[in-house]
């Protein structure tokens, strides 16, 4: 991922499971349908170190269309990851 100040990029996922030692998270992958609007990518998951996750985020789920809206600005997430 090539996240920059002018074009911040983020991954959005849902926590499925933590390892017994709470160091590895299994995450359900989401894909971005339009800016800030995400939908689960059925059947896709991956593992990530818990200390690499950024949370909490402000995400709202729409029952009407099954889409998650990321309300935390992407630039705020980018700055948190990059330490700026």
Biopython code that builds the backbone (N, CA, C, O; Angstrom):
import numpy as np
from Bio.PDB.StructureBuilder import StructureBuilder

atoms = [
    (1, "UNK", "N", (0.843, -1.156, 0.000)),
    (1, "UNK", "CA", (0.000, 0.000, 0.000)),
    (1, "UNK", "C", (0.893, 1.226, 0.000)),
    (1, "UNK", "O", (1.893, 1.270, 0.717)),
    (2, "UNK", "N", (0.542, 2.209, -0.791)),
    (2, "UNK", "CA", (1.327, 3.428, -0.908)),
    (2, "UNK", "C", (0.541, 4.622, -0.395)),
    (2, "UNK", "O", (0.211, 5.527, -1.162)),
    (3, "UNK", "N", (0.242, 4.631, 0.884)),
    (3, "UNK", "CA", (-0.516, 5.715, 1.490)),
    (3, "UNK", "C", (0.360, 6.954, 1.602)),
    (3, "UNK", "O", (1.496, 6.884, 2.072)),
    (4, "UNK", "N", (-0.176, 8.081, 1.168)),
    (4, "UNK", "CA", (0.531, 9.354, 1.256)),
    (4, "UNK", "C", (-0.399, 10.402, 1.856)),
    (4, "UNK", "O", (-1.607, 10.185, 1.949)),
    (5, "UNK", "N", (0.167, 11.550, 2.267)),
    (5, "UNK", "CA", (-0.645, 12.642, 2.810)),
    (5, "UNK", "C", (-1.715, 13.062, 1.806)),
    (5, "UNK", "O", (-2.859, 13.317, 2.184)),
    (6, "UNK", "N", (-1.345, 13.134, 0.528)),
    (6, "UNK", "CA", (-2.301, 13.602, -0.473)),
    (6, "UNK", "C", (-3.271, 12.513, -0.919)),
    (6, "UNK", "O", (-4.334, 12.820, -1.459)),
    (7, "UNK", "N", (-2.923, 11.251, -0.704)),
    (7, "UNK", "CA", (-3.787, 10.142, -1.101)),
    (7, "UNK", "C", (-3.705, 9.033, -0.041)),
    (7, "UNK", "O", (-3.086, 7.993, -0.266)),
    (8, "UNK", "N", (-4.341, 9.273, 1.127)),
    (8, "UNK", "CA", (-4.267, 8.251, 2.175)),
    (8, "UNK", "C", (-5.058, 7.002, 1.807)),
    (8, "UNK", "O", (-6.198, 7.095, 1.351)),
    (9, "UNK", "N", (-4.455, 5.836, 2.005)),
    (9, "UNK", "CA", (-5.095, 4.551, 1.734)),
    (9, "UNK", "C", (-5.155, 3.760, 3.037)),
    (9, "UNK", "O", (-4.231, 3.811, 3.849)),
    (10, "UNK", "N", (-6.258, 3.025, 3.226)),
    (10, "UNK", "CA", (-6.407, 2.207, 4.424)),
    (10, "UNK", "C", (-7.032, 0.869, 4.053)),
    (10, "UNK", "O", (-7.717, 0.746, 3.037)),
    (11, "UNK", "N", (-6.785, -0.126, 4.890)),
    (11, "UNK", "CA", (-7.480, -1.402, 4.810)),
    (11, "UNK", "C", (-8.521, -1.409, 5.920)),
    (11, "UNK", "O", (-8.238, -0.989, 7.042)),
    (12, "UNK", "N", (-9.707, -1.876, 5.617)),
    (12, "UNK", "CA", (-10.747, -2.035, 6.627)),
    (12, "UNK", "C", (-11.058, -3.520, 6.710)),
    (12, "UNK", "O", (-11.204, -4.190, 5.688)),
    (13, "UNK", "N", (-11.159, -4.027, 7.928)),
    (13, "UNK", "CA", (-11.420, -5.453, 8.131)),
    (13, "UNK", "C", (-12.223, -5.623, 9.416)),
    (13, "UNK", "O", (-12.347, -4.703, 10.224)),
    (14, "UNK", "N", (-12.753, -6.805, 9.576)),
    (14, "UNK", "CA", (-13.490, -7.136, 10.800)),
    (14, "UNK", "C", (-12.725, -8.235, 11.522)),
    (14, "UNK", "O", (-12.264, -9.196, 10.907)),
    (15, "UNK", "N", (-12.599, -8.079, 12.825)),
    (15, "UNK", "CA", (-11.906, -9.075, 13.627)),
    (15, "UNK", "C", (-12.740, -10.348, 13.706)),
    (15, "UNK", "O", (-13.903, -10.317, 14.108)),
    (16, "UNK", "N", (-12.136, -11.461, 13.318)),
    (16, "UNK", "CA", (-12.807, -12.759, 13.388)),
    (16, "UNK", "C", (-12.345, -13.570, 14.587)),
    (16, "UNK", "O", (-13.145, -14.228, 15.252)),
    (17, "UNK", "N", (-11.038, -13.515, 14.858)),
    (17, "UNK", "CA", (-10.482, -14.370, 15.908)),
    (17, "UNK", "C", (-9.132, -13.834, 16.354)),
    (17, "UNK", "O", (-8.385, -13.258, 15.562)),
    (18, "UNK", "N", (-8.828, -14.028, 17.628)),
    (18, "UNK", "CA", (-7.504, -13.734, 18.166)),
    (18, "UNK", "C", (-6.806, -15.044, 18.487)),
    (18, "UNK", "O", (-7.450, -16.013, 18.892)),
    (19, "UNK", "N", (-5.501, -15.077, 18.310)),
    (19, "UNK", "CA", (-4.739, -16.260, 18.702)),
    (19, "UNK", "C", (-4.766, -16.385, 20.222)),
    (19, "UNK", "O", (-5.088, -15.423, 20.920)),
    (20, "UNK", "N", (-4.434, -17.552, 20.729)),
    (20, "UNK", "CA", (-4.468, -17.807, 22.174)),
    (20, "UNK", "C", (-3.589, -16.826, 22.951)),
    (20, "UNK", "O", (-3.912, -16.466, 24.083)),
    (21, "UNK", "N", (-2.485, -16.398, 22.350)),
    (21, "UNK", "CA", (-1.585, -15.458, 23.028)),
    (21, "UNK", "C", (-1.931, -13.990, 22.739)),
    (21, "UNK", "O", (-1.240, -13.083, 23.202)),
    (22, "UNK", "N", (-2.984, -13.769, 21.986)),
    (22, "UNK", "CA", (-3.491, -12.421, 21.644)),
    (22, "UNK", "C", (-2.486, -11.607, 20.837)),
    (22, "UNK", "O", (-2.497, -10.377, 20.898)),
    (23, "UNK", "N", (-1.627, -12.267, 20.090)),
    (23, "UNK", "CA", (-0.641, -11.559, 19.274)),
    (23, "UNK", "C", (-1.004, -11.521, 17.798)),
    (23, "UNK", "O", (-0.550, -10.636, 17.073)),
    (24, "UNK", "N", (-1.825, -12.479, 17.339)),
    (24, "UNK", "CA", (-2.211, -12.558, 15.928)),
    (24, "UNK", "C", (-3.725, -12.478, 15.813)),
    (24, "UNK", "O", (-4.455, -13.171, 16.521)),
    (25, "UNK", "N", (-4.189, -11.609, 14.895)),
    (25, "UNK", "CA", (-5.623, -11.465, 14.642)),
    (25, "UNK", "C", (-5.945, -12.036, 13.269)),
    (25, "UNK", "O", (-5.219, -11.797, 12.304)),
    (26, "UNK", "N", (-7.026, -12.785, 13.186)),
    (26, "UNK", "CA", (-7.553, -13.218, 11.896)),
    (26, "UNK", "C", (-8.653, -12.227, 11.538)),
    (26, "UNK", "O", (-9.577, -11.997, 12.319)),
    (27, "UNK", "N", (-8.542, -11.648, 10.356)),
    (27, "UNK", "CA", (-9.424, -10.565, 9.939)),
    (27, "UNK", "C", (-10.186, -10.923, 8.672)),
    (27, "UNK", "O", (-9.635, -11.539, 7.760)),
    (28, "UNK", "N", (-11.458, -10.534, 8.618)),
    (28, "UNK", "CA", (-12.258, -10.664, 7.399)),
    (28, "UNK", "C", (-11.959, -9.439, 6.544)),
    (28, "UNK", "O", (-12.065, -8.305, 7.010)),
    (29, "UNK", "N", (-11.591, -9.673, 5.316)),
    (29, "UNK", "CA", (-11.207, -8.598, 4.410)),
    (29, "UNK", "C", (-12.440, -7.856, 3.894)),
    (29, "UNK", "O", (-13.476, -8.468, 3.639)),
    (30, "UNK", "N", (-12.324, -6.554, 3.745)),
    (30, "UNK", "CA", (-13.366, -5.724, 3.155)),
    (30, "UNK", "C", (-12.801, -5.099, 1.888)),
    (30, "UNK", "O", (-11.591, -4.906, 1.770)),
    (31, "UNK", "N", (-13.670, -4.786, 0.949)),
    (31, "UNK", "CA", (-13.195, -4.052, -0.213)),
    (31, "UNK", "C", (-13.936, -2.724, -0.278)),
    (31, "UNK", "O", (-15.101, -2.614, 0.102)),
    (32, "UNK", "N", (-13.224, -1.730, -0.769)),
    (32, "UNK", "CA", (-13.792, -0.384, -0.840)),
    (32, "UNK", "C", (-14.565, -0.245, -2.142)),
    (32, "UNK", "O", (-13.996, -0.347, -3.228)),
    (33, "UNK", "N", (-15.862, -0.013, -2.021)),
    (33, "UNK", "CA", (-16.727, 0.126, -3.182)),
    (33, "UNK", "C", (-16.679, 1.537, -3.753)),
    (33, "UNK", "O", (-16.705, 1.731, -4.968)),
    (34, "UNK", "N", (-16.610, 2.493, -2.880)),
    (34, "UNK", "CA", (-16.465, 3.902, -3.216)),
    (34, "UNK", "C", (-15.776, 4.541, -2.024)),
    (34, "UNK", "O", (-15.710, 3.919, -0.964)),
    (35, "UNK", "N", (-15.260, 5.760, -2.152)),
    (35, "UNK", "CA", (-14.497, 6.330, -1.047)),
    (35, "UNK", "C", (-15.241, 6.275, 0.298)),
    (35, "UNK", "O", (-16.332, 6.824, 0.456)),
    (36, "UNK", "N", (-14.605, 5.592, 1.255)),
    (36, "UNK", "CA", (-15.150, 5.489, 2.600)),
    (36, "UNK", "C", (-16.276, 4.491, 2.786)),
    (36, "UNK", "O", (-16.803, 4.374, 3.893)),
    (37, "UNK", "N", (-16.668, 3.762, 1.738)),
    (37, "UNK", "CA", (-17.761, 2.780, 1.797)),
    (37, "UNK", "C", (-17.190, 1.392, 1.514)),
    (37, "UNK", "O", (-16.605, 1.154, 0.457)),
    (38, "UNK", "N", (-17.367, 0.483, 2.467)),
    (38, "UNK", "CA", (-16.751, -0.833, 2.390)),
    (38, "UNK", "C", (-17.791, -1.937, 2.520)),
    (38, "UNK", "O", (-18.832, -1.766, 3.155)),
    (39, "UNK", "N", (-17.484, -3.065, 1.908)),
    (39, "UNK", "CA", (-18.344, -4.237, 2.004)),
    (39, "UNK", "C", (-17.439, -5.452, 2.229)),
    (39, "UNK", "O", (-16.358, -5.536, 1.645)),
    (40, "UNK", "N", (-17.879, -6.395, 3.075)),
    (40, "UNK", "CA", (-17.054, -7.593, 3.274)),
    (40, "UNK", "C", (-16.777, -8.301, 1.949)),
    (40, "UNK", "O", (-17.661, -8.420, 1.100)),
    (41, "UNK", "N", (-15.556, -8.762, 1.786)),
    (41, "UNK", "CA", (-15.153, -9.516, 0.593)),
    (41, "UNK", "C", (-15.289, -10.992, 0.950)),
    (41, "UNK", "O", (-14.364, -11.597, 1.492)),
    (42, "UNK", "N", (-16.438, -11.559, 0.645)),
    (42, "UNK", "CA", (-16.806, -12.918, 1.063)),
    (42, "UNK", "C", (-15.688, -13.921, 0.807)),
    (42, "UNK", "O", (-15.130, -13.997, -0.288)),
    (43, "UNK", "N", (-15.381, -14.684, 1.846)),
    (43, "UNK", "CA", (-14.405, -15.762, 1.729)),
    (43, "UNK", "C", (-12.962, -15.329, 1.845)),
    (43, "UNK", "O", (-12.073, -16.179, 1.820)),
    (44, "UNK", "N", (-12.691, -14.035, 1.973)),
    (44, "UNK", "CA", (-11.309, -13.571, 2.073)),
    (44, "UNK", "C", (-10.998, -13.177, 3.504)),
    (44, "UNK", "O", (-11.716, -12.385, 4.115)),
    (45, "UNK", "N", (-9.930, -13.735, 4.023)),
    (45, "UNK", "CA", (-9.455, -13.356, 5.347)),
    (45, "UNK", "C", (-7.935, -13.394, 5.339)),
    (45, "UNK", "O", (-7.317, -13.977, 4.449)),
    (46, "UNK", "N", (-7.354, -12.768, 6.334)),
    (46, "UNK", "CA", (-5.900, -12.777, 6.461)),
    (46, "UNK", "C", (-5.530, -12.606, 7.919)),
    (46, "UNK", "O", (-6.373, -12.282, 8.756)),
    (47, "UNK", "N", (-4.261, -12.828, 8.213)),
    (47, "UNK", "CA", (-3.772, -12.691, 9.582)),
    (47, "UNK", "C", (-2.829, -11.504, 9.661)),
    (47, "UNK", "O", (-2.081, -11.210, 8.729)),
    (48, "UNK", "N", (-2.889, -10.835, 10.798)),
    (48, "UNK", "CA", (-2.080, -9.637, 11.022)),
    (48, "UNK", "C", (-1.681, -9.596, 12.497)),
    (48, "UNK", "O", (-2.423, -10.061, 13.363)),
    (49, "UNK", "N", (-0.521, -9.043, 12.768)),
    (49, "UNK", "CA", (-0.097, -8.853, 14.151)),
    (49, "UNK", "C", (-1.027, -7.842, 14.814)),
    (49, "UNK", "O", (-1.332, -6.801, 14.232)),
    (50, "UNK", "N", (-1.474, -8.142, 16.016)),
    (50, "UNK", "CA", (-2.398, -7.259, 16.731)),
    (50, "UNK", "C", (-1.784, -5.871, 16.916)),
    (50, "UNK", "O", (-2.496, -4.869, 16.838)),
    (51, "UNK", "N", (-0.488, -5.800, 17.157)),
    (51, "UNK", "CA", (0.132, -4.494, 17.370)),
    (51, "UNK", "C", (0.212, -3.653, 16.095)),
    (51, "UNK", "O", (0.633, -2.498, 16.154)),
    (52, "UNK", "N", (-0.179, -4.200, 14.954)),
    (52, "UNK", "CA", (-0.212, -3.443, 13.700)),
    (52, "UNK", "C", (-1.601, -2.882, 13.406)),
    (52, "UNK", "O", (-1.782, -2.155, 12.430)),
    (53, "UNK", "N", (-2.585, -3.216, 14.245)),
    (53, "UNK", "CA", (-3.958, -2.772, 14.004)),
    (53, "UNK", "C", (-4.198, -1.387, 14.588)),
    (53, "UNK", "O", (-3.674, -1.039, 15.646)),
    (54, "UNK", "N", (-4.992, -0.615, 13.884)),
    (54, "UNK", "CA", (-5.386, 0.710, 14.338)),
    (54, "UNK", "C", (-6.843, 0.628, 14.765)),
    (54, "UNK", "O", (-7.705, 0.257, 13.968)),
    (55, "UNK", "N", (-7.117, 0.964, 15.994)),
    (55, "UNK", "CA", (-8.476, 0.942, 16.516)),
    (55, "UNK", "C", (-8.521, 1.847, 17.739)),
    (55, "UNK", "O", (-7.463, 2.124, 18.304)),
    (56, "UNK", "N", (-9.635, 2.307, 18.163)),
    (56, "UNK", "CA", (-10.951, 2.126, 17.541)),
    (56, "UNK", "C", (-11.127, 3.084, 16.369)),
    (56, "UNK", "O", (-10.489, 4.134, 16.301)),
    (57, "UNK", "N", (-11.981, 2.709, 15.477)),
    (57, "UNK", "CA", (-12.353, 3.534, 14.332)),
    (57, "UNK", "C", (-13.854, 3.790, 14.406)),
    (57, "UNK", "O", (-14.604, 3.004, 14.985)),
    (58, "UNK", "N", (-14.269, 4.876, 13.823)),
    (58, "UNK", "CA", (-15.696, 5.179, 13.759)),
    (58, "UNK", "C", (-16.231, 4.607, 12.453)),
    (58, "UNK", "O", (-16.006, 5.155, 11.374)),
    (59, "UNK", "N", (-16.945, 3.493, 12.577)),
    (59, "UNK", "CA", (-17.521, 2.814, 11.420)),
    (59, "UNK", "C", (-19.003, 2.585, 11.704)),
    (59, "UNK", "O", (-19.381, 2.131, 12.784)),
    (60, "UNK", "N", (-19.826, 2.906, 10.725)),
    (60, "UNK", "CA", (-21.274, 2.733, 10.863)),
    (60, "UNK", "C", (-21.735, 1.726, 9.821)),
    (60, "UNK", "O", (-21.337, 1.790, 8.658)),
    (61, "UNK", "N", (-22.584, 0.788, 10.255)),
    (61, "UNK", "CA", (-23.121, -0.229, 9.359)),
    (61, "UNK", "C", (-24.522, 0.157, 8.914)),
    (61, "UNK", "O", (-25.355, 0.532, 9.739)),
    (62, "UNK", "N", (-24.787, 0.068, 7.620)),
    (62, "UNK", "CA", (-26.122, 0.326, 7.082)),
    (62, "UNK", "C", (-26.799, -1.009, 6.807)),
    (62, "UNK", "O", (-26.386, -1.750, 5.915)),
    (63, "UNK", "N", (-27.840, -1.312, 7.576)),
    (63, "UNK", "CA", (-28.584, -2.553, 7.377)),
    (63, "UNK", "C", (-29.309, -2.558, 6.037)),
    (63, "UNK", "O", (-29.568, -3.617, 5.465)),
    (64, "UNK", "N", (-29.632, -1.379, 5.547)),
    (64, "UNK", "CA", (-30.374, -1.251, 4.295)),
    (64, "UNK", "C", (-29.598, -1.824, 3.105)),
    (64, "UNK", "O", (-30.163, -2.542, 2.280)),
    (65, "UNK", "N", (-28.303, -1.505, 3.020)),
    (65, "UNK", "CA", (-27.520, -1.960, 1.861)),
    (65, "UNK", "C", (-26.309, -2.811, 2.227)),
    (65, "UNK", "O", (-25.549, -3.200, 1.340)),
    (66, "UNK", "N", (-26.110, -3.111, 3.506)),
    (66, "UNK", "CA", (-25.006, -3.980, 3.923)),
    (66, "UNK", "C", (-23.632, -3.366, 3.741)),
    (66, "UNK", "O", (-22.648, -4.083, 3.554)),
    (67, "UNK", "N", (-23.556, -2.049, 3.794)),
    (67, "UNK", "CA", (-22.283, -1.356, 3.582)),
    (67, "UNK", "C", (-21.830, -0.702, 4.878)),
    (67, "UNK", "O", (-22.634, -0.154, 5.632)),
    (68, "UNK", "N", (-20.533, -0.771, 5.119)),
    (68, "UNK", "CA", (-19.911, -0.121, 6.263)),
    (68, "UNK", "C", (-19.343, 1.221, 5.798)),
    (68, "UNK", "O", (-18.656, 1.300, 4.779)),
    (69, "UNK", "N", (-19.640, 2.264, 6.557)),
    (69, "UNK", "CA", (-19.108, 3.584, 6.230)),
    (69, "UNK", "C", (-18.032, 3.940, 7.247)),
    (69, "UNK", "O", (-18.288, 3.991, 8.450)),
    (70, "UNK", "N", (-16.836, 4.184, 6.751)),
    (70, "UNK", "CA", (-15.722, 4.610, 7.593)),
    (70, "UNK", "C", (-15.862, 6.109, 7.820)),
    (70, "UNK", "O", (-15.751, 6.900, 6.884)),
    (71, "UNK", "N", (-16.107, 6.499, 9.082)),
    (71, "UNK", "CA", (-16.282, 7.915, 9.385)),
    (71, "UNK", "C", (-15.027, 8.538, 9.991)),
    (71, "UNK", "O", (-14.943, 9.761, 10.101)),
    (72, "UNK", "N", (-14.061, 7.727, 10.382)),
    (72, "UNK", "CA", (-12.764, 8.255, 10.796)),
    (72, "UNK", "C", (-12.052, 8.693, 9.517)),
    (72, "UNK", "O", (-11.890, 7.885, 8.603)),
    (73, "UNK", "N", (-11.626, 9.945, 9.431)),
    (73, "UNK", "CA", (-10.949, 10.396, 8.212)),
    (73, "UNK", "C", (-9.702, 9.549, 7.915)),
    (73, "UNK", "O", (-8.902, 9.256, 8.804)),
    (74, "UNK", "N", (-9.564, 9.170, 6.655)),
    (74, "UNK", "CA", (-8.412, 8.348, 6.253)),
    (74, "UNK", "C", (-7.094, 9.037, 6.590)),
    (74, "UNK", "O", (-6.119, 8.375, 6.946)),
    (75, "UNK", "N", (-7.061, 10.366, 6.479)),
    (75, "UNK", "CA", (-5.819, 11.076, 6.778)),
    (75, "UNK", "C", (-5.445, 10.925, 8.247)),
    (75, "UNK", "O", (-4.259, 10.884, 8.575)),
    (76, "UNK", "N", (-6.433, 10.839, 9.142)),
    (76, "UNK", "CA", (-6.144, 10.617, 10.567)),
    (76, "UNK", "C", (-5.518, 9.246, 10.787)),
    (76, "UNK", "O", (-4.594, 9.101, 11.588)),
    (77, "UNK", "N", (-6.024, 8.239, 10.074)),
    (77, "UNK", "CA", (-5.461, 6.885, 10.174)),
    (77, "UNK", "C", (-4.046, 6.880, 9.610)),
    (77, "UNK", "O", (-3.131, 6.326, 10.219)),
    (78, "UNK", "N", (-3.874, 7.493, 8.455)),
    (78, "UNK", "CA", (-2.550, 7.581, 7.822)),
    (78, "UNK", "C", (-1.552, 8.240, 8.789)),
    (78, "UNK", "O", (-0.442, 7.742, 8.978)),
    (79, "UNK", "N", (-1.956, 9.351, 9.393)),
    (79, "UNK", "CA", (-1.055, 10.063, 10.315)),
    (79, "UNK", "C", (-0.720, 9.233, 11.533)),
    (79, "UNK", "O", (0.401, 9.303, 12.037)),
    (80, "UNK", "N", (-1.680, 8.440, 12.023)),
    (80, "UNK", "CA", (-1.420, 7.590, 13.178)),
    (80, "UNK", "C", (-0.390, 6.507, 12.824)),
    (80, "UNK", "O", (0.503, 6.210, 13.618)),
    (81, "UNK", "N", (-0.522, 5.925, 11.638)),
    (81, "UNK", "CA", (0.407, 4.878, 11.202)),
    (81, "UNK", "C", (1.803, 5.466, 10.947)),
    (81, "UNK", "O", (2.812, 4.887, 11.349)),
    (82, "UNK", "N", (1.843, 6.600, 10.286)),
    (82, "UNK", "CA", (3.123, 7.220, 9.919)),
    (82, "UNK", "C", (3.751, 8.006, 11.063)),
    (82, "UNK", "O", (4.910, 8.413, 10.979)),
    (83, "UNK", "N", (2.974, 8.223, 12.152)),
    (83, "UNK", "CA", (3.514, 8.935, 13.298)),
    (83, "UNK", "C", (3.650, 10.432, 13.087)),
    (83, "UNK", "O", (4.522, 11.079, 13.668)),
    (84, "UNK", "N", (2.770, 10.979, 12.241)),
    (84, "UNK", "CA", (2.847, 12.440, 12.000)),
    (84, "UNK", "C", (1.719, 13.155, 12.674)),
    (84, "UNK", "O", (1.621, 14.379, 12.583)),
]
sb = StructureBuilder()
sb.init_structure("model")
sb.init_model(0)
sb.init_chain("A")
sb.init_seg("    ")
for serial, (resi, resn, name, xyz) in enumerate(atoms, 1):
    if name == "N":
        sb.init_residue(resn, " ", resi, " ")
    sb.init_atom(name, np.array(xyz, "f"), 0.0, 1.0, " ", f" {name:<3s}", serial, name[0])
structure = sb.get_structure()
